[in-house]
Amino acid sequence: MLNAYERQLILFYLCNAASHFHYASPETRELADWVFENYDLLELAGENKKLGEHRANRYDEKEMSAREWQRLRKTLKNEYSAACEGAQEDSTARRLQQLGREMDLAPEDIAVLEIMLRSHRQPIIESLIDSAFECGRRHYRRRFFNVTSYLLPYVLGVPASSFHARFAADAPLVKSGLLSVDDDGDIRAVNRLLRLVSVPDDSDLDVCRLLLDAATPGELEWADFDHVAEDRDQIEKMLKGALSTGTPGVNILVYGPPGTGKTEFCKTLAARLGTNLYSVGEEDDSGDDPSRKERLQELRLAQRLLAPGRRSILLFDEMEDILSDPSSGWMPFSSRGFPHLRSGGSKVFLNRLLERTPVPTLWTSNSAWATCQTVLRRMTFALELRKPPSQVRARIWERELARHNIKATEQDARSLAKEFDVTPGVASGAIAAAGLCGGDLAAVRLGVHSLAKVISGEKPPTNQGPPERFNLALVRADIDPVGFADRLAKNGGKHFSLCLQGPPGTGKSAFVRYLAEHLGLQVTQKRASDLMSMWVGQTEQQIATAFSEARAEGSILVFDEADSLLADRQGATHSWEVSQVNEMLTWMESHPLPFACTTNFGENLDPATLRRFTFKISLDYLTPDQSQAAFHTYFALEAPPEIGDLSTLTPGDFAVVHRKAEILGHLQDSKALAELLRAECEAKPNHSHKMGF
């Protein structure tokens, strides 16, 4: 059903076309036949309907007479004049006028957009374009007409030269991203432009709200990014300045592994700045995955639409879609057949898009390392987001548990944060899933374990503090461990490194965790298996990432099984064995926080590595007196005399025997406990061998 304004518009198109066609031309016949077929819908005068019926019975007549053509032209002109008196602009026309003002479009640009959009909404206008003026040429979704069309300028009442100029590479319609031209010269509209005709008439007329997607509110808080406070606050200051001055070319890269809160950070940042945040190209109007070309076209549209000074920020998630390699740029025009439509090289196009963006843009990426270097150089600032430290994760756990009505205490949240070294996204997903089934903490643990397993593989938990029953007096070292820890804490210096070597179970890792607790630091613990990769260069990258993570969290970094990473280079048979040691040496010298390595095979370490450790501490088997004390600590019993004869006991042996005795029911049997300890000593290869630097 046509409204009054649409009827007026069709009559306007018909009058324009009729004024240019000779009565004997094929176009005249096509136009006349279309008019007569749609007589009732157009509500034309009855006398011309008889003419149409008369022509329908004269199949052999290929042309209209001059008299018939004059009569039809006069009827169309009169009907158009009458329609103009009573018709008012509908919502689509008003929205197009607002769009024209916002984007500084010429009347000819608006006329092109209007006939294109109307053809999508009204089948009668679509048939007018296809049947009458394109001689039956079929079109498919989003294609409107070809840039070489010679009939459409007549329909719009626009000179041909002005019409074709609408589609040049630097013309407003194309430069803004509203339209694009494919290799065949077919003109297409950006998907979301159809919202101007599809949204109900009584909806908000603001074209920004119609054409752009406002980001949903974030769920994280500003304090949840305290672990990157320095960079976070710098970005806030930069965006405040850019918004107040209108400085172009402001691009912020937010990168890191999935689930670390990149998108949430952008939402939280926009809320803190009190600005609108619009997401670009997340889906097309059918809810489908948009192409790279469509995403970039929508980015250009958003940049142009928001340019006039609205306090807004754009969010482009998953930037790898278009910026992952030098050839990822969008070439909107073919160079074949239309010299005036040629685009510059894709790299130049993307570089200029970044340099000239009038709206601050936040770009997120899971793998920024794959992004073209020329693109990275045009970023104003880059923020790396990693898993937050334990105290921040605990706060997020507590808030998410409360939000999903899962009963838990503050201590439960802290325990979950220590137990699961996962990103906020994983934690939130597991809690939400548990809440759906009315679950409890056990359901949360099951869910987060299942997600962590598939994301990063099965890994044993890492403990932040010393193990249960740990007693520093049971550590036999070539220094006084208690005095050493006290002096480090009193001095307050944090730029030092430790190498702890000795037999398994002597308390190397436990001592480091005790030291971290004494210094008030969290522990970032990495095993060799966490860092070593089968891919060339990946081990070095993961070593660098570990140091970066510890620096961002302000924690003490601990590498267990360090002999796998710091092996003597003289025995290397592959280049990567040398390069990973070199990488470690470089970071050891520049790392500003405590760093510790533990190893059971100190003699295998590269000599250059040993020289770079600030402190080298050797741990050994327990003395007879320490063995007696350990027996009492672990079993609350007096040690039998034969314990003093076991020369290769370690605190780890007592922990293992305690678990065995608990299972066997021997916790109160001193003699059985002594035999279990002896068995542990005898199971050690070369157990009488003393190790040290």
C-alpha atoms as one frame of an Amber mdcrd trajectory, in Angstrom:
protein
   0.000   0.000   0.000   1.413   3.357  -1.061   1.261   6.315   1.260   0.598
   9.764  -0.189   4.250  10.747  -0.276   5.319   7.534  -2.020   2.609   8.028
  -4.662   3.829  11.577  -5.225   7.407  10.331  -5.539   6.504   7.711  -8.147
   4.620  10.302 -10.164   7.668  12.557  -9.924   9.852   9.776 -11.338   7.362
   9.095 -14.152   7.072  12.748 -15.116  10.847  13.149 -15.206  11.291  10.112
 -17.422   8.361  10.952 -19.727   9.743  14.419 -20.403  12.915  12.904 -21.946
  11.477  10.083 -24.100  10.258  10.316 -27.685   6.837   8.737 -28.296   8.385
   6.207 -30.710  11.223   5.014 -28.419  11.285   1.537 -26.810  11.551   3.214
 -23.410   8.263   4.992 -24.020   6.508   1.704 -24.731   7.987   0.098 -21.581
   7.016   3.083 -19.477   3.489   3.278 -20.816   2.842  -0.426 -20.372   4.094
  -0.254 -16.785   1.822   2.708 -16.037  -1.236   0.963 -17.464  -0.443  -2.234
 -15.521  -0.338  -0.242 -12.269  -3.211   2.100 -12.996  -5.315   1.194  -9.995
  -2.423   1.266  -7.544  -1.382   4.700  -8.801  -5.013   5.920  -8.644  -4.845
   7.540 -12.062  -7.752   9.133 -13.909 -10.222   6.758 -15.548  -9.967   8.106
 -19.112  -6.397   6.900 -19.439  -7.331   3.484 -18.136  -9.444   3.031 -21.273
  -6.399   3.856 -23.358  -4.470   1.158 -21.562  -7.192  -1.418 -22.186  -7.304
  -0.402 -25.841  -3.510  -0.859 -26.177  -3.634  -4.232 -24.447  -5.865  -5.522
 -27.263  -3.466  -4.344 -29.992  -0.527  -6.717 -29.561   0.847  -5.971 -32.991
   1.219  -2.286 -32.173   4.809  -1.652 -31.094   4.647   2.102 -30.639   2.319
   4.632 -29.062   0.992   7.360 -31.218   2.142  10.893 -30.528  -1.376  11.800
 -29.414  -1.575   8.928 -26.948   1.815   9.774 -25.527   0.890  13.451 -25.098
  -2.310  12.491 -23.320  -0.436  10.188 -20.922   2.256  12.782 -20.184  -0.398
  15.380 -19.443  -2.212  12.989 -17.108   0.987  12.206 -15.200   1.816  15.898
 -14.875  -1.654  16.788 -13.607  -1.712  13.883 -11.162   1.730  14.887  -9.838
   0.670  18.512  -9.340  -2.400  17.411  -7.435  -0.386  14.957  -5.316   2.072
  17.673  -4.293  -0.715  19.729  -2.728  -1.789  17.115  -0.190   1.266  14.909
   0.413   3.656  15.451   3.315   7.058  13.888   3.826   6.893  10.506   5.528
   9.361   9.246   8.164  11.767   7.850   5.564  11.988  11.182   3.773  12.527
  13.040   7.055  15.256  10.600   8.099  16.988  11.003   4.759  16.891  14.766
   5.118  18.447  14.497   8.578  21.093  12.124   7.235  21.864  14.637   4.510
  22.364  17.387   7.084  24.510  15.201   9.351  26.778  14.046   6.531  26.674
  17.175   4.351  25.091  15.417   1.373  23.908  17.187  -1.776  20.246  16.953
  -2.890  21.360  14.648  -5.718  22.919  12.283  -3.143  19.701  12.164  -1.169
  17.722  11.509  -4.359  19.949   8.500  -5.135  19.542   7.117  -1.607  15.808
   7.679  -1.640  15.017   5.779  -4.843  17.330   2.989  -3.704  15.685   2.621
  -0.298  12.155   3.004  -1.645  12.795   0.206  -4.141  13.576  -2.107  -1.214
  10.431  -1.200   0.660   7.861  -0.884  -2.126   7.548  -3.624  -4.773   5.945
  -1.159  -7.171   9.049   1.056  -7.172  11.248  -2.029  -7.495   9.244  -3.101
 -10.537   9.488   0.423 -11.964  13.291   0.220 -11.821  13.544  -3.366 -13.062
  10.794  -3.541 -15.669  10.402  -0.080 -17.056  13.922   1.319 -16.883  16.224
  -1.678 -16.756  14.297  -3.701 -19.363  13.638  -6.635 -17.073  17.122  -6.851
 -15.576  16.867  -8.821 -12.341  18.662  -7.652  -9.224  19.530  -9.400  -6.021
  19.835  -8.387  -2.403  21.423  -4.987  -1.811  22.206  -4.370  -5.492  20.348
  -1.365  -6.778  21.513  -0.384 -10.249  24.630  -0.153 -12.343  26.827   2.901
 -12.332  26.711   2.969 -16.155  22.912   3.283 -16.264  21.799   6.028 -18.666
  18.096   5.847 -17.707  18.247   6.515 -13.985  19.394  10.154 -14.347  16.193
  10.764 -16.334  14.085   9.198 -13.590  15.692  11.317 -10.878  15.706  14.485
 -12.932  19.481  14.785 -12.512  21.962  15.601 -15.309  23.889  12.515 -16.366
  27.275  14.041 -15.481  26.074  14.897 -11.981  24.550  11.445 -11.567  27.773
   9.575 -12.418  29.787  11.916 -10.214  27.847  10.579  -7.220  29.861   7.328
  -7.451  33.405   8.569  -7.836  35.943   7.327  -5.292  36.044  10.670  -3.474
  32.310  11.414  -3.730  30.449  11.779  -0.395  28.199   8.745  -0.901  31.162
   6.439  -1.485  33.735   8.103   0.750  31.323   7.994   3.680  30.657   4.269
   3.301  26.968   4.698   2.491  27.393   3.063  -0.912  29.988   0.888  -2.603
  30.555  -0.195  -6.171  31.590  -3.744  -7.027  33.729  -5.024  -9.868  30.800
  -5.020 -12.292  29.855  -1.453 -11.466  26.790  -2.478  -9.441  25.967  -0.056
  -6.650  25.225  -1.447  -3.213  24.160   0.150   0.040  25.648  -0.504   3.433
  23.328  -2.981   5.172  22.256  -0.806   8.034  21.055   1.986   5.722  17.913
  -0.091   5.191  16.969   0.683   8.798  15.795   4.083   7.607  12.844   2.371
   5.923  12.438  -0.767   8.048  12.137   0.841  11.486   8.519   1.793  12.379
   7.456   5.334  11.549   6.925   6.358  15.172  10.489   5.435  16.201  13.173
   7.907  17.212  14.187   9.931  14.177  17.802  10.376  15.255  19.774   8.764
  12.447  22.770   7.970  14.660  20.627   5.788  16.878  19.006   4.201  13.861
  22.154   3.455  11.905  24.644   2.690  14.674  24.615  -0.024  17.340  25.120
   1.273  20.850  27.292  -1.123  22.862  25.570  -2.910  25.719  26.501  -1.821
  29.265  29.630  -3.406  30.721  29.683  -5.702  33.741  33.172  -4.955  35.066
  34.257  -1.979  37.156  37.123   0.486  36.761  38.927  -1.090  39.742  38.839
  -4.478  38.007  41.609  -3.148  35.786  43.878  -1.998  38.607  46.502  -4.463
  37.384  46.991  -2.196  34.349  46.301   1.031  36.219  49.107   3.063  34.687
  48.138   2.276  31.083  44.414   2.398  31.889  44.653   5.907  33.363  46.840
   7.099  30.484  44.220   5.993  27.961  41.514   7.798  29.928  43.511  11.054
  29.817  44.231  10.676  26.098  40.587  10.118  25.193  39.456  13.033  27.335
  41.834  15.240  25.399  40.799  13.839  22.022  37.089  14.299  22.751  37.540
  17.866  23.964  39.794  18.992  21.100  38.398  16.884  18.249  41.879  15.618
  17.399  41.691  13.113  14.491  43.587   9.844  14.144  43.207   8.603  17.736
  43.298   4.770  17.708  43.680   2.682  20.866  44.667  -0.982  20.583  43.487
  -3.308  23.367  44.979  -6.764  22.931  45.390  -9.991  24.873  44.114 -13.569
  25.139  40.372 -14.265  24.841  38.362 -13.681  28.002  40.692 -11.138  29.597
  38.074  -8.395  29.419  39.084  -6.383  26.346  35.552  -5.511  25.260  34.475
  -5.005  28.867  37.354  -2.582  29.361  36.164  -0.530  26.387  32.627  -0.411
  27.775  33.842   0.512  31.251  36.104   3.209  29.815  33.276   4.788  27.794
  30.981   4.794  30.833  33.663   6.472  32.929  34.145   9.150  30.247  30.385
   9.672  29.957  30.439   9.061  26.190  28.432   6.942  23.795  30.147   3.757
  22.635  29.084   2.311  19.282  30.030  -1.169  18.101  30.938  -1.489  14.429
  30.125  -4.388  12.131  29.248  -7.101  14.641  26.475  -8.503  12.437  24.527
  -7.535   9.373  20.842  -6.646   9.428  19.885 -10.301   9.000  21.911 -11.306
  12.049  24.529 -12.975   9.873  28.285 -12.694   9.985  29.334  -9.590   8.019
  32.143  -9.754   5.503  35.379  -7.840   5.954  34.269  -5.412   3.269  30.956
  -4.809   5.022  32.629  -4.242   8.388  35.012  -1.695   6.942  32.248   0.037
   5.029  30.260   0.359   8.247  33.319   1.734  10.032  33.623   4.491   7.442
  29.928   5.272   7.793  30.174   5.499  11.589  33.253   7.726  11.399  31.506
  10.105   9.022  28.194  10.084  10.866  29.736  10.857  14.261  32.286  13.348
  12.964  30.274  16.560  13.573  31.268  16.658  17.242  29.136  14.116  19.049
  30.941  12.865  22.175  31.239   9.302  20.976  33.771   6.474  20.696  33.774
   3.581  18.241  34.527  -0.031  19.178  35.874  -2.365  16.507  36.088  -5.866
  18.026  38.215  -8.624  16.499  40.303  -6.301  14.347  42.094  -9.331  12.845
  39.188  -9.518  10.381  40.540  -6.626   8.357  43.966  -5.690   9.747  45.710
  -9.045  10.076  47.964  -8.746   7.019  49.081  -6.217   4.411  46.497  -7.356
   1.870  43.516  -7.141   4.192  42.387  -3.713   3.061  39.134  -3.202   1.274
  39.231  -2.142  -2.383  35.722  -0.814  -2.891  35.999  -0.309  -6.636  37.198
  -2.199  -9.634  39.905  -0.676 -11.773  38.413  -2.414 -14.761  36.279  -0.220
 -16.967  35.960   2.816 -14.698  39.210   4.792 -14.449  37.535   7.469 -12.350
  36.592   4.861  -9.736  40.048   3.422  -9.106  41.083   3.091  -5.498  44.549
   3.583  -4.097  46.513   0.591  -2.821  44.884  -1.250   0.036  47.675  -0.492
   2.511  47.492   3.207   1.731  43.722   3.116   2.064  43.876   1.533   5.520
  46.684   3.792   6.682  44.739   6.888   5.735  41.607   5.517   7.354  43.481
   5.213  10.646  45.296   8.525  10.360  42.212  10.566   9.551  39.544   8.942
  11.691  37.570  11.840  13.202  36.206   9.649  15.984  38.407   7.979  18.648
  38.363   4.261  17.874  39.065   1.339  20.197  40.396  -1.751  18.430  40.475
  -5.151  20.162  42.573  -8.120  19.113  43.394 -11.579  20.409  46.584 -11.766
  18.383  48.007  -8.304  17.741  51.336  -9.891  16.768  49.749 -10.934  13.454
  48.697  -7.389  12.624  50.535  -5.547   9.886  53.361  -3.403  11.270  52.250
  -0.389   9.253  48.912  -0.564  11.050  50.465  -0.960  14.504  52.608   2.128
  13.920  49.445   4.161  13.494  48.002   3.176  16.845  48.093   5.993  19.392
  48.450   3.631  22.353  48.462  -0.131  22.935  47.136  -1.753  26.105  47.909
  -5.396  26.801  45.307  -7.149  28.947  46.213 -10.419  30.635  44.654 -12.477
  33.346  44.241 -10.174  36.360  46.101 -11.009  39.600  44.534 -13.103  42.331
  43.113 -10.211  44.373  41.345  -8.726  41.335  40.032 -12.134  40.272  38.692
 -12.662  43.781  36.710  -9.420  43.568  35.267 -10.435  40.197  34.414 -13.920
  41.485  32.618 -12.449  44.498  30.562 -10.032  42.420  29.623 -12.627  39.767
  28.614 -15.194  42.391  26.330 -12.646  44.040  24.863 -11.568  40.693  23.834
 -15.149  39.885  22.530 -15.811  43.422  25.068 -18.497  44.234  25.678 -18.658
  47.964  29.327 -17.989  48.731  31.469 -16.127  51.228  34.301 -13.705  50.603
  36.715 -16.493  51.515  35.070 -18.747  48.906  35.760 -16.122  46.251  39.412
 -15.842  47.292  39.767 -19.619  47.228  38.310 -19.811  43.714  40.674 -17.078
  42.527  43.671 -19.003  43.839  42.427 -22.390  42.720  41.644 -21.365  39.125
  44.065 -19.158  37.230  41.477 -18.301  34.566  40.324 -15.161  32.799  37.248
 -13.177  33.937  35.354 -14.397  30.871  35.812 -18.052  31.838  34.811 -17.363
  35.438  31.705 -15.434  34.386  30.621 -18.138  31.955  31.022 -20.928  34.490
  29.104 -19.023  37.174  26.275 -18.183  34.782  26.018 -21.849  33.743  25.902
 -22.990  37.363  23.217 -20.409  38.118  20.999 -21.750  35.319  20.726 -25.122
  37.016  20.382 -23.725  40.533  23.875 -24.924  41.285  26.267 -24.253  44.124
  30.012 -23.776  44.432  30.595 -27.389  43.471  28.773 -26.780  40.168  30.847
 -23.629  39.614  34.088 -25.548  40.184  32.983 -28.297  37.815  32.057 -25.793
  35.124  35.187 -23.664  35.325  37.386 -26.763  35.365  35.723 -28.028  32.181
  36.282 -24.700  30.421  39.851 -24.252  31.661  40.686 -27.774  30.522  39.526
 -27.247  26.941  41.062 -23.750  26.687  44.512 -24.322  28.152  44.736 -28.058
  28.782  44.870 -30.017  32.006  47.204 -28.306  34.456  47.869 -28.939  38.131
  46.897 -26.063  40.424  49.570 -23.593  41.487  49.696 -22.573  45.138  50.424
 -19.007  46.103  51.597 -19.625  49.660  53.904 -22.142  51.333  52.575 -25.699
  51.670  50.823 -26.933  54.788  53.162 -27.678  57.734  55.966 -25.735  56.071
  58.571 -24.727  58.633  61.519 -22.586  57.585  63.628 -24.285  60.245  63.394
 -27.463  58.176  65.150 -25.848  55.193  68.861 -26.681  55.103  70.625 -24.076
  53.002  74.037 -22.489  52.685  72.513 -19.280  54.086  70.319 -18.538  57.078
  66.879 -18.591  55.353  65.118 -16.677  58.150  67.738 -13.955  58.350  67.933
 -13.739  54.546  64.157 -13.219  54.233  64.143 -10.620  57.011  66.953  -8.606
  55.431  65.253  -8.560  52.027  61.986  -7.415  53.588  63.709  -4.717  55.668
  65.752  -3.378  52.753  62.668  -3.111  50.510  64.579  -3.594  47.273  62.852
  -5.716  44.645  65.349  -5.785  41.806  67.051  -9.117  42.536  67.112 -12.684
  41.286  67.489 -16.053  42.983  68.672 -19.434  41.849  67.768 -22.234  44.227
  69.207 -25.640  43.469  69.238 -28.885  45.322  67.717 -32.366  45.462  63.978
 -32.780  44.967  61.874 -32.130  48.056  64.380 -29.888  49.856  61.914 -26.964
  49.836  63.091 -24.783  46.952  59.636 -23.757  45.688  58.252 -23.593  49.226
  61.034 -21.242  50.278  60.348 -18.922  47.326  56.643 -18.811  48.184  57.495
 -18.095  51.820  59.801 -15.293  50.678  57.063 -13.823  48.454  54.628 -13.882
  51.368  57.233 -12.223  53.595  57.710  -9.475  50.975  53.964  -9.039  50.443
  54.072 -10.217  46.821  51.952 -12.591  44.787  53.643 -15.445  42.938  53.553
 -15.942  39.168  54.729 -19.533  38.804  55.688 -21.048  35.471  56.770 -24.593
  34.775  59.005 -25.473  31.877  56.026 -27.190  30.248  54.116 -23.882  30.346
  56.817 -22.117  28.351  58.423 -24.598  25.987  56.810 -25.011  22.574  57.328
 -27.197  19.531  57.160 -24.102  17.305  60.330 -22.183  16.523  60.328 -18.839
  18.333  57.271 -19.625  20.434  59.273 -20.547  23.551  61.098 -17.206  23.427
  57.795 -15.407  23.021  56.263 -17.210  25.990  59.315 -16.428  28.135  58.907
 -12.745  27.286  55.197 -12.968  28.018  55.852 -14.500  31.454  58.169 -11.637
  32.429  55.665  -9.116  31.086  52.837 -10.738  33.032  54.798 -10.678  36.296
  55.773  -7.056  35.735  52.156  -6.066  35.085  50.967  -7.871  38.218  53.850
  -6.715  40.408  54.534 -10.314  41.432  57.594 -12.476  41.950  58.177 -14.667
  38.907  59.217 -18.264  39.583  60.481 -20.663  36.919  60.426 -24.286  38.079
  62.598 -26.863  36.302  64.773 -24.011  35.066  67.490 -26.359  33.834  65.227
 -27.092  30.838  65.275 -23.408  29.909  68.822 -22.454  30.941  70.823 -25.450
  29.776  74.524 -25.010  29.001  74.744 -23.626  25.434  78.021 -25.436  24.798
  76.080 -28.670  24.504  73.374 -27.206  22.249  72.659 -29.004  18.987  69.877
 -26.691  17.728  69.793 -22.925  17.282  66.593 -22.573  19.295  68.341 -24.055
  22.360  70.732 -21.114  22.246  68.098 -18.480  21.459  65.876 -19.428  24.399
  68.812 -19.101  26.820  69.660 -15.738  25.265  66.070 -14.628  25.724  66.179
 -15.581  29.397  69.469 -13.743  29.966  68.099 -10.582  28.359  65.018 -10.528
  30.543  66.885 -11.443  33.717  69.025  -8.322  33.415  66.161  -5.922  32.713
  63.373  -7.320  34.895  62.641  -4.805  37.710  61.003  -7.287  40.123  62.133
 -10.399  42.007  62.775 -13.396  39.810  63.575 -16.935  40.959  64.564 -20.192
  39.309  64.523 -23.620  40.909  66.379 -26.645  39.606  67.396 -30.117  40.710
  70.391 -30.054  38.372  72.392 -26.920  39.022  75.451 -28.394  37.344  73.571
 -28.355  33.996  72.923 -24.610  33.983  74.714 -22.335  31.549  77.662 -20.619
  33.325  76.610 -17.212  31.978  73.219 -17.729  33.567  74.682 -18.430  36.994
  76.711 -15.218  36.860  73.566 -13.182  36.343  71.713 -14.407  39.433  71.971
 -11.977  42.347  71.752 -14.803  44.871  72.627 -18.453  44.399  71.311 -20.641
  47.188  72.030 -24.326  47.587  69.616 -26.525  49.536  70.550 -29.956  50.852
  69.219 -32.951  52.761  68.151 -32.504  56.381  70.632 -32.758  59.215  69.924
 -35.418  61.898  68.535 -32.727  64.205  66.297 -31.352  61.432  65.047 -34.861
  60.663  64.054 -35.301  64.315  62.261 -31.944  64.273  60.492 -32.765  60.989
  59.212 -36.049  62.429  57.597 -34.168  65.289  56.231 -31.453  62.966  54.556
 -33.854  60.550  53.432 -36.640  62.919  53.265 -34.994  66.387  55.344 -37.900
  67.740  58.835 -38.264  69.134  61.198 -39.507  66.446  62.798 -42.939  66.931
  66.630 -42.871  67.082  67.097 -44.526  63.680  65.727 -41.423  61.958  69.077
 -39.747  62.549  70.802 -42.422  60.434  68.807 -41.484  57.283  71.083 -39.008
  55.530  68.960 -38.192  52.446  65.704 -37.092  54.045  63.921 -33.948  52.811
  60.784 -32.107  53.968  59.122 -33.457  50.836  59.742 -37.037  52.030  57.884
 -36.326  55.270  54.933 -34.856  53.335  54.751 -37.959  51.107  55.007 -40.377
  54.047  52.295 -38.472  55.904  49.899 -39.100  52.999  50.902 -42.781  52.818
  50.523 -43.309  56.571  47.146 -41.608  56.547  45.922 -44.072  53.907  47.494
 -47.098  55.638  46.458 -46.079  59.138  50.052 -45.748  60.459  49.989 -42.133
  61.662  50.369 -43.223  65.308  52.990 -45.924  64.674  56.494 -44.424  65.009
  58.255 -47.568  63.887  56.102 -47.952  60.747  56.631 -44.280  59.943  60.401
 -44.698  60.246  60.313 -47.648  57.826  58.286 -45.650  55.324  60.847 -42.842
  55.515  63.698 -45.336  55.020  61.937 -46.696  51.924  61.763 -43.170  50.502
  65.505 -42.716  50.988  66.377 -46.048  49.425  64.219 -45.285  46.380  66.408
 -42.302  45.468  69.099 -42.781  42.827  72.518 -41.964  44.299  70.751 -40.938
  47.463  73.975 -40.499  49.381  75.322 -37.991  46.817  75.508 -34.426  48.099
  74.691 -31.702  45.578  75.723 -28.057  45.565  77.389 -25.255  43.655
